[in-house]
Amino acid sequence: MKKSTSALFALLLTFCLPIISIAQNAPETKIVRGKADTVYAGIHYITGTTERGSTVFINNLPVKLYSTGSFGAQIELREGNNLVELRVVKGSDVYTENFNVFFKKPISAVSQDVSGEYPNLVVKTKSGAYLNYGAGEDRLGGAKINFLAEGIKLEVLDSINNLYKVKLSSGRYSYIPKNFTERLLPGTNPAKSLTGSWSVVNSGMEDKIRVSLQQRLPYTIYREIEPNRIVIDIHGAECNSNWITQYLDLKAVDYVHFNQTASDVFTVIIKLKDRFNWGYTVDYSGTTLDISIKHAPQSLGLSKRALLKGLVIGVDAGHGGTANGAVSTSGIKEKDLNLAMAYMLKSELEKRGATVVMSRSEDIDVTMQERIDIFKKGAVDLVVSIHCNAGGNPLKPMGTSTYYRHIDHRPIAVNVLKRLLEMNVNNFGLIGNFNFALNAPTEFPSVLVETMFMSSLPDEEQIANQAFQREMMIKVVKGLEDFIKEITKGK
């Protein structure tokens, strides 16, 4: 029995203690950091020193040896035991050392209903989900707040037709289409989290803000002009952010800050450098909230004569395929006029040095999501959507109009409308907060141009004329040039 116990003890020592193999003339080596028994972070650092001229390997991967004789590496740990092998080679001599690091995931500091019997239904967002302010809707759908990332758990408060009324935080609720949610098992808890550290970096084409969270939480976004900032409320979050790492080479972001605006609402404040914003995205990477603010196009302001040169502009011909759009009294289909004018606009933009991405180049069906995806993939700087309008008195000239959804896109719509009105057509208006699908994305600025009314006989007569169509598209281009002049003034 005594021999058996001794053998077991020796076996345990074999697994628990580092194994060191040293050749007679092996390089003198020392591990300074990393030989921890138990750690609580998945990223682990190992540093040490050895003789100059050696070659260092950790887990068979080469490691840089500095002129000081120091070396170091970052490794990713899996939950549980992780064997680490250090090998140092100098000539024919080898030093090896093996040790174990045990990774234990930390227990969340956020309290949960340990019974696992949460009383209300909880759903999880799917790709493409968005929040509405209320339960009402019209031909454009309900009034939208913003899109949401997938994988966010929300408590359901009520069911109204095709919408769920969902709790965002203790003092805020919203509505979400049921088809963009997945019902979770009974007893599932809604998400809540402490916030962690932040970083704000220039990642090349954008400035990226990363807010560490423990779970994916719902968020609402709004843009302010005075002061010039983007504000994001993270619902279900309590502050435990004790530092924000910010770098001095940021191009779009002036600074970031936060407030705990309610007991369970953490507000992210992003102060912008420029008055005009070229687009931003909010999404999750794991449980980290990633906010990316696009830099201004590199070509912007380089030429005072060729203002649009170097820009990538998305041109959308509304409707198409089985979607005729409006049809005039004489039988002209809106989809055909839209495509013809989109090609005219493309030609005028390319003459001025812009690159054009078309959402459709022929008479085919293209969904709104497909159009948005085309423009995202094309990395467009802005989008112009061409349509014709309908409605009202058929004997009265109705005129032209431009539309925007987000307040920071208003300058494009204003400048384009001013130029269109030079054609001595009626001013049907500048329409803001317009709930049109192509105006909804924040990834790129956009404007919808409703050229003339198909239902108005006087308007129909004008818009059926190709010379009039081309003149309208030239005015749109001049409006875009005026917009560029406005935002680059003084640069």
DRENTI-679003 format. One record per residue (C-alpha): residue number from 1; x, y, z. Coordinates in Angstrom, 2 decimals, padded with zeros to 5 digits. Last residue first. Layout:
% residues N
  num        x        y        z
  NUM        X        Y        Z
...
END
This chain:
% residues 491
  num        x        y        z
  491  -010.24   072.96  -046.52
  490  -012.21   076.15  -045.87
  489  -015.37   074.87  -047.52
  488  -015.13   071.09  -047.88
  487  -018.68   070.40  -046.64
  486  -020.32   073.07  -048.78
  485  -018.29   072.44  -051.92
  484  -019.13   068.73  -051.74
  483  -022.84   069.57  -051.42
  482  -022.65   071.95  -054.38
  481  -021.09   069.14  -056.42
  480  -023.92   066.81  -055.42
  479  -026.43   069.47  -056.49
  478  -024.60   069.80  -059.80
  477  -024.98   066.04  -060.30
  476  -028.71   066.20  -059.56
  475  -029.04   069.13  -061.98
  474  -027.37   067.05  -064.70
  473  -029.88   064.29  -063.92
  472  -032.78   066.70  -064.36
  471  -031.36   067.94  -067.67
  470  -031.12   064.34  -068.87
  469  -034.76   063.69  -068.06
  468  -035.85   066.93  -069.76
  467  -033.95   065.95  -072.93
  466  -035.55   062.50  -072.76
  465  -039.10   063.92  -072.68
  464  -041.54   061.65  -070.81
  463  -040.74   063.62  -067.62
  462  -042.25   066.80  -069.05
  461  -045.53   065.41  -070.39
  460  -045.97   063.33  -067.27
  459  -045.63   066.43  -065.09
  458  -048.46   068.20  -066.94
  457  -050.64   065.05  -066.81
  456  -049.96   064.42  -063.11
  455  -050.06   060.73  -062.11
  454  -046.44   060.06  -063.11
  453  -045.35   062.84  -060.76
  452  -041.83   064.27  -061.21
  451  -038.24   063.48  -060.10
  450  -038.64   061.83  -056.71
  449  -034.97   061.94  -055.71
  448  -034.02   059.82  -052.69
  447  -030.78   060.86  -050.96
  446  -028.16   058.77  -049.23
  445  -025.25   058.83  -046.78
  444  -023.54   055.45  -046.26
  443  -023.36   052.84  -043.47
  442  -026.27   054.47  -041.59
  441  -028.81   052.46  -043.55
  440  -032.43   053.76  -043.61
  439  -032.54   055.90  -046.76
  438  -032.62   052.81  -048.98
  437  -035.56   051.37  -047.03
  436  -037.69   054.53  -047.18
  435  -038.98   055.83  -043.83
  434  -038.44   059.52  -044.58
  433  -037.05   061.38  -041.57
  432  -036.94   064.48  -043.78
  431  -038.94   065.57  -046.81
  430  -037.80   068.61  -048.83
  429  -040.84   069.69  -050.80
  428  -043.16   069.47  -053.78
  427  -041.43   072.47  -055.33
  426  -043.05   072.98  -058.70
  425  -040.80   072.98  -061.76
  424  -038.88   075.96  -063.09
  423  -035.78   073.92  -063.97
  422  -033.79   075.78  -061.29
  421  -035.89   073.80  -058.80
  420  -033.72   070.75  -059.52
  419  -030.62   072.63  -058.32
  418  -032.16   073.59  -054.99
  417  -033.44   070.03  -054.53
  416  -029.94   068.54  -054.95
  415  -028.43   070.95  -052.42
  414  -031.10   070.33  -049.78
  413  -031.10   066.52  -050.17
  412  -027.31   066.35  -049.78
  411  -027.33   068.69  -046.76
  410  -030.02   066.55  -045.01
  409  -027.82   063.46  -044.69
  408  -026.81   064.37  -041.10
  407  -030.48   064.38  -040.09
  406  -031.01   060.74  -041.06
  405  -033.89   059.71  -043.34
  404  -033.58   061.87  -046.46
  403  -035.95   062.84  -049.26
  402  -035.94   065.07  -052.35
  401  -038.88   066.60  -054.22
  400  -040.16   067.49  -057.69
  399  -043.34   068.94  -059.12
  398  -047.10   068.53  -058.77
  397  -048.43   070.24  -061.90
  396  -052.24   070.04  -061.59
  395  -054.63   068.09  -063.79
  394  -053.99   064.70  -062.13
  393  -054.70   066.15  -058.65
  392  -052.79   064.17  -056.03
  391  -050.83   060.93  -056.28
  390  -047.66   059.60  -057.91
  389  -043.87   060.10  -057.72
  388  -041.01   059.07  -060.00
  387  -037.87   057.45  -058.62
  386  -034.08   057.75  -058.66
  385  -032.03   056.68  -055.61
  384  -028.71   058.48  -055.05
  383  -026.20   056.74  -052.76
  382  -023.01   057.92  -051.05
  381  -019.37   056.89  -050.51
  380  -019.95   053.41  -051.92
  379  -018.02   050.40  -050.62
  378  -019.31   048.25  -053.52
  377  -020.17   045.44  -051.10
  376  -022.23   047.90  -049.06
  375  -023.94   049.21  -052.20
  374  -024.80   045.74  -053.46
  373  -026.00   044.70  -049.97
  372  -028.36   047.69  -049.82
  371  -029.77   046.80  -053.23
  370  -030.20   043.14  -052.19
  369  -032.01   044.25  -049.03
  368  -034.38   046.38  -051.09
  367  -035.14   043.46  -053.37
  366  -034.01   043.45  -056.99
  365  -036.45   042.34  -059.69
  364  -035.08   042.82  -063.20
  363  -035.30   045.36  -066.01
  362  -031.59   046.03  -066.48
  361  -028.62   047.72  -064.79
  360  -029.77   047.26  -061.20
  359  -028.23   048.55  -057.97
  358  -025.64   050.42  -060.03
  357  -022.15   051.24  -058.65
  356  -020.61   054.35  -060.21
  355  -017.00   055.56  -060.07
  354  -016.67   059.35  -060.17
  353  -014.36   061.24  -062.52
  352  -016.67   064.05  -063.64
  351  -017.65   062.34  -066.90
  350  -018.40   059.27  -064.77
  349  -021.03   061.21  -062.84
  348  -022.75   062.43  -066.01
  347  -022.87   058.91  -067.51
  346  -024.21   057.35  -064.32
  345  -026.92   060.00  -064.07
  344  -028.02   059.25  -067.64
  343  -028.00   055.53  -066.83
  342  -030.13   056.15  -063.73
  341  -032.46   058.32  -065.83
  340  -033.20   055.42  -068.21
  339  -033.62   053.01  -065.30
  338  -036.06   055.29  -063.47
  337  -038.04   055.96  -066.64
  336  -038.47   052.24  -067.27
  335  -039.48   051.45  -063.66
  334  -042.02   054.30  -063.72
  333  -044.01   052.69  -066.51
  332  -045.45   054.88  -069.26
  331  -049.06   053.87  -070.01
  330  -050.50   057.16  -071.29
  329  -052.15   057.84  -067.93
  328  -048.85   057.18  -066.15
  327  -047.91   053.95  -064.38
  326  -046.37   054.10  -060.88
  325  -043.95   051.38  -059.84
  324  -043.64   048.55  -062.33
  323  -042.46   045.94  -059.81
  322  -042.40   042.66  -061.78
  321  -038.93   043.49  -063.09
  320  -037.85   046.93  -061.88
  319  -038.54   049.32  -058.95
  318  -036.23   052.34  -058.38
  317  -033.02   052.81  -060.35
  316  -030.37   053.15  -057.65
  315  -027.05   054.89  -058.28
  314  -024.26   054.27  -055.77
  313  -021.41   056.75  -055.90
  312  -017.73   055.93  -055.43
  311  -015.83   059.24  -055.22
  310  -012.48   059.64  -056.97
  309  -013.44   062.77  -058.88
  308  -016.67   064.30  -057.57
  307  -015.29   067.81  -057.06
  306  -013.38   067.97  -060.35
  305  -012.61   071.72  -060.38
  304  -011.58   072.30  -056.75
  303  -009.59   069.07  -056.75
  302  -008.23   067.34  -053.65
  301  -011.28   068.25  -051.54
  300  -012.38   064.66  -051.01
  299  -010.14   062.13  -052.76
  298  -009.40   060.22  -049.55
  297  -013.10   059.72  -048.84
  296  -014.00   060.94  -045.32
  295  -013.24   058.36  -042.64
  294  -015.97   055.93  -041.66
  293  -017.03   055.62  -038.01
  292  -017.05   052.00  -036.76
  291  -018.83   051.07  -033.52
  290  -018.05   047.56  -032.24
  289  -019.92   046.30  -029.17
  288  -017.93   043.42  -027.66
  287  -019.98   040.31  -026.83
  286  -018.64   038.29  -029.75
  285  -017.97   041.00  -032.31
  284  -021.19   042.97  -032.14
  283  -022.49   045.62  -034.51
  282  -022.85   049.37  -034.97
  281  -021.93   050.84  -038.34
  280  -021.07   054.37  -039.45
  279  -021.39   056.62  -042.45
  278  -019.75   059.55  -044.19
  277  -020.43   062.04  -041.37
  276  -020.65   065.75  -042.10
  275  -019.79   068.38  -039.51
  274  -016.31   066.96  -039.10
  273  -014.50   066.05  -035.88
  272  -017.15   063.87  -034.27
  271  -017.91   063.54  -030.55
  270  -018.96   059.97  -029.71
  269  -021.06   059.63  -026.54
  268  -021.87   056.12  -025.26
  267  -024.79   056.00  -022.82
  266  -025.15   053.12  -020.35
  265  -028.78   052.45  -019.42
  264  -029.59   050.17  -016.45
  263  -029.61   052.60  -013.52
  262  -030.29   055.44  -015.91
  261  -028.06   057.90  -017.78
  260  -024.82   056.15  -016.80
  259  -022.73   058.54  -018.88
  258  -019.94   057.94  -021.40
  257  -017.15   059.70  -023.31
  256  -015.49   059.61  -026.70
  255  -013.20   062.09  -028.46
  254  -012.68   063.87  -031.78
  253  -013.64   060.88  -033.93
  252  -013.34   060.93  -037.73
  251  -009.56   061.00  -038.24
  250  -008.07   059.40  -035.13
  249  -004.25   059.53  -035.00
  248  -004.05   060.58  -031.33
  247  -005.11   057.27  -029.81
  246  -007.80   056.59  -027.19
  245  -007.75   053.91  -024.45
  244  -010.85   054.34  -022.29
  243  -010.58   053.56  -018.57
  242  -012.64   052.48  -015.57
  241  -015.66   051.05  -017.33
  240  -017.80   049.17  -014.76
  239  -021.03   050.87  -015.72
  238  -024.30   048.96  -015.67
  237  -025.87   047.80  -018.92
  236  -029.43   046.62  -019.62
  235  -029.86   049.06  -022.48
  234  -026.87   050.47  -024.35
  233  -027.79   054.03  -025.40
  232  -025.73   055.21  -028.37
  231  -025.09   058.89  -029.09
  230  -023.41   060.17  -032.25
  229  -022.03   063.70  -032.04
  228  -021.89   067.26  -033.32
  227  -023.41   069.26  -030.49
  226  -025.58   070.52  -032.10
  225  -025.95   068.11  -035.05
  224  -027.12   065.14  -033.01
  223  -027.43   061.56  -034.23
  222  -029.39   058.89  -032.40
  221  -028.79   055.23  -031.72
  220  -030.68   052.69  -029.61
  219  -029.02   049.58  -028.20
  218  -030.01   046.05  -027.21
  217  -027.45   044.00  -025.25
  216  -025.08   041.22  -026.29
  215  -023.56   039.76  -023.14
  214  -020.49   040.39  -020.95
  213  -019.65   043.76  -022.46
  212  -016.45   045.44  -023.72
  211  -016.94   048.62  -025.71
  210  -014.91   048.88  -028.93
  209  -014.72   052.17  -030.87
  208  -013.29   051.93  -034.39
  207  -012.16   054.88  -036.52
  206  -012.45   054.07  -040.19
  205  -010.48   053.38  -043.37
  204  -007.22   052.43  -041.63
  203  -008.13   051.00  -038.21
  202  -007.77   054.28  -036.31
  201  -008.35   053.22  -032.72
  200  -010.71   053.81  -029.77
  199  -010.51   051.22  -026.98
  198  -012.86   050.58  -024.09
  197  -012.74   048.68  -020.78
  196  -015.69   046.83  -019.29
  195  -019.44   047.32  -019.08
  194  -021.49   045.19  -016.69
  193  -024.21   043.15  -018.30
  192  -027.85   042.29  -018.79
  191  -029.56   039.87  -021.17
  190  -033.06   038.43  -020.79
  189  -033.27   035.18  -018.81
  188  -034.50   031.95  -020.38
  187  -037.22   030.22  -018.30
  186  -039.16   028.97  -021.32
  185  -036.84   028.18  -024.26
  184  -036.12   030.97  -026.71
  183  -038.41   032.33  -029.42
  182  -036.48   033.54  -032.47
  181  -036.91   037.08  -033.75
  180  -036.88   038.93  -037.08
  179  -040.23   037.47  -038.13
  178  -041.81   038.89  -034.97
  177  -041.20   042.48  -036.05
  176  -039.77   044.51  -033.13
  175  -041.41   047.10  -030.91
  174  -039.92   049.29  -028.16
  173  -039.72   049.61  -024.40
  172  -037.92   051.97  -022.04
  171  -037.87   052.72  -018.33
  170  -036.52   049.46  -016.91
  169  -034.49   048.71  -020.02
  168  -035.17   047.46  -023.56
  167  -038.44   045.66  -022.90
  166  -040.14   044.29  -025.99
  165  -043.52   044.84  -027.64
  164  -043.60   042.09  -030.23
  163  -044.96   042.86  -033.67
  162  -046.95   041.02  -036.35
  161  -050.32   041.74  -034.71
  160  -049.55   043.16  -031.26
  159  -047.87   040.78  -028.78
  158  -046.92   042.10  -025.34
  157  -044.07   042.46  -022.85
  156  -041.47   040.25  -024.55
  155  -038.02   040.22  -022.89
  154  -035.17   040.65  -025.36
  153  -032.06   038.54  -026.03
  152  -029.64   039.92  -028.65
  151  -028.21   037.33  -031.08
  150  -028.40   039.41  -034.24
  149  -027.35   043.05  -034.41
  148  -030.06   045.69  -034.30
  147  -031.28   048.19  -036.90
  146  -032.46   051.61  -035.83
  145  -035.47   053.57  -034.53
  144  -038.03   052.80  -037.23
  143  -041.47   054.35  -037.73
  142  -043.69   051.48  -038.83
  141  -044.01   050.28  -042.41
  140  -043.64   052.32  -045.61
  139  -047.30   051.87  -046.61
  138  -048.32   052.84  -043.07
  137  -047.57   051.45  -039.60
  136  -048.44   051.84  -035.94
  135  -047.04   049.72  -033.08
  134  -044.57   052.34  -031.89
  133  -040.93   053.44  -031.94
  132  -039.80   050.55  -034.13
  131  -036.70   048.41  -033.62
  130  -034.79   046.51  -036.28
  129  -033.74   042.95  -037.07
  128  -031.77   042.21  -040.26
  127  -030.06   039.09  -038.89
  126  -032.15   037.46  -036.14
  125  -032.87   038.82  -032.67
  124  -033.45   036.52  -029.69
  123  -036.76   036.16  -027.86
  122  -037.67   035.94  -024.17
  121  -041.16   035.01  -022.98
  120  -041.87   036.02  -019.40
  119  -041.63   034.15  -016.07
  118  -037.86   033.51  -015.85
  117  -037.57   029.98  -014.47
  116  -033.79   029.41  -014.47
  115  -033.90   029.36  -010.64
  114  -030.61   031.22  -010.62
  113  -032.28   034.42  -011.84
  112  -029.05   036.13  -012.77
  111  -026.65   038.46  -011.02
  110  -024.03   040.13  -013.17
  109  -020.54   039.49  -011.80
  108  -020.07   036.79  -014.41
  107  -017.99   033.84  -013.23
  106  -014.51   033.99  -014.72
  105  -013.50   031.32  -017.22
  104  -010.82   029.06  -015.79
  103  -007.65   028.59  -017.81
  102  -005.09   026.16  -016.30
  101  -001.53   026.76  -017.48
  100   000.79   023.75  -017.64
   99   004.57   023.62  -017.98
   98   007.18   022.31  -020.39
   97   010.80   023.47  -020.53
   96   013.34   022.80  -023.23
   95   016.94   023.98  -023.67
   94   018.81   022.80  -026.75
   93   022.48   022.83  -027.75
   92   023.57   022.07  -031.31
   91   023.84   025.73  -032.27
   90   021.69   027.65  -029.87
   89   018.16   026.34  -029.58
   88   015.54   027.39  -027.04
   87   012.36   025.35  -026.70
   86   009.38   026.34  -024.55
   85   006.37   024.01  -024.47
   84   003.08   025.14  -022.94
   83   000.39   022.59  -022.04
   82  -003.06   024.12  -021.56
   81  -005.44   022.61  -018.98
   80  -009.05   023.81  -018.76
   79  -010.82   026.28  -021.04
   78  -008.77   026.93  -024.14
   77  -005.90   029.37  -024.01
   76  -004.72   031.73  -026.73
   75  -001.02   032.49  -026.78
   74   000.94   035.75  -026.81
   73   004.71   035.60  -027.06
   72   007.85   037.05  -025.50
   71   011.63   037.15  -025.76
   70   014.34   039.11  -024.00
   69   018.03   038.82  -024.88
   68   018.41   042.60  -025.06
   67   018.71   042.41  -028.85
   66   015.16   041.01  -028.93
   65   014.33   037.38  -029.65
   64   011.11   037.03  -031.66
   63   009.26   033.76  -031.16
   62   009.11   030.85  -033.62
   61   006.10   028.52  -033.22
   60   006.64   024.98  -031.93
   59   004.51   025.55  -028.82
   58   006.86   028.39  -027.90
   57   010.06   028.46  -029.97
   56   013.22   030.53  -029.39
   55   016.35   030.66  -031.57
   54   019.51   031.69  -029.74
   53   021.99   034.33  -030.88
   52   021.72   036.22  -027.62
   51   021.38   034.05  -024.55
   50   017.97   033.74  -022.93
   49   015.35   035.88  -021.27
   48   011.63   035.49  -020.59
   47   008.10   036.46  -021.51
   46   004.83   034.52  -021.77
   45   001.50   036.23  -022.27
   44  -001.97   034.67  -022.02
   43  -005.20   035.59  -023.84
   42  -008.13   033.53  -022.53
   41  -008.20   035.40  -019.23
   40  -008.93   033.84  -015.82
   39  -005.58   032.21  -015.00
   38  -004.60   029.22  -012.86
   37  -001.06   027.84  -012.26
   36   000.86   030.73  -013.77
   35   004.18   030.19  -015.53
   34   003.61   033.21  -017.76
   33   006.22   035.79  -016.84
   32   009.97   035.70  -016.24
   31   010.88   032.40  -017.90
   30   014.67   031.98  -017.65
   29   017.17   030.58  -020.11
   28   020.93   029.87  -020.07
   27   021.68   028.37  -023.44
   26   022.24   024.59  -023.28
   25   025.84   023.43  -022.81
   24   025.09   020.12  -021.01
   23   021.62   019.85  -022.47
   22   018.74   020.92  -020.24
   21   015.36   019.23  -020.09
   20   012.87   020.83  -017.73
   19   009.43   019.40  -016.97
   18   007.32   021.82  -014.95
   17   005.48   020.30  -011.97
   16   001.82   019.24  -011.89
   15   001.68   016.26  -014.25
   14   004.89   014.48  -013.16
   13   004.28   015.41  -009.54
   12   000.95   013.59  -009.71
   11   002.71   010.46  -010.99
   10   005.24   010.62  -008.15
    9   002.44   010.83  -005.61
    8   000.69   007.83  -007.21
    7   003.92   005.80  -007.05
    6   004.42   006.72  -003.40
    5   000.86   005.67  -002.55
    4   001.29   002.30  -004.29
    3   004.57   001.64  -002.46
    2   002.86   002.35   000.88
    1   000.00   000.00   000.00
END
